[in-house]
Amino acid sequence: MDTITILVGILIAVSMVTSILFVAFGQITVRKLRKNPKTKDLLGVEFASGWDIINVAQALALPRSWSRVLENSPLSFMEANATALFENTTKFDQILGFIFYWLFTITGFSGILLALLDYLGVFSE
């Protein structure tokens, strides 16, 4: 087996775990936030179905100093309000969002990087 095959296999496995976490985070946390009158309008813009799940996970995963900058920007309506989310989520929700968001981000960048490296011939023998 060559290196690219192993790396693609690992990437697919991690993508499957990320997909499961996406559904779990959406059902456990975001569903609860959508039903809460205090938070339902603070989940950010939903460009496509499920985008608010990523908005919420991002708000819970990024450092609070970054979240404060996003909340005070003119485009703050596009992002979830981290302050309100931290007040209305449990520690489990926050950890689940953190793990999901960073796995999602790392998997996406790894896929792009792997495709680029393969295109450049790094894995050719």
Sequence and secondary structure as in RCSB ss.txt:
>XXXX:A:sequence
MDTITILVGILIAVSMVTSILFVAFGQITVRKLRKNPKTKDLLGVEFASGWDIINVAQALALPRSWSRVLENSPL
SFMEANATALFENTTKFDQILGFIFYWLFTITGFSGILLALLDYLGVFSE
>XXXX:A:secstr
  HHHHHHHHHHHHHHHHHHHHHHHIIIIIHHHHH TTTTTSS   SSTTHHHHHHHHHHHS HHHHHHHHTSTT
GGGS  HHHHHHTS HHHHHHHHHHHHHHHHHHHHHHHHHHHHHTTTT  
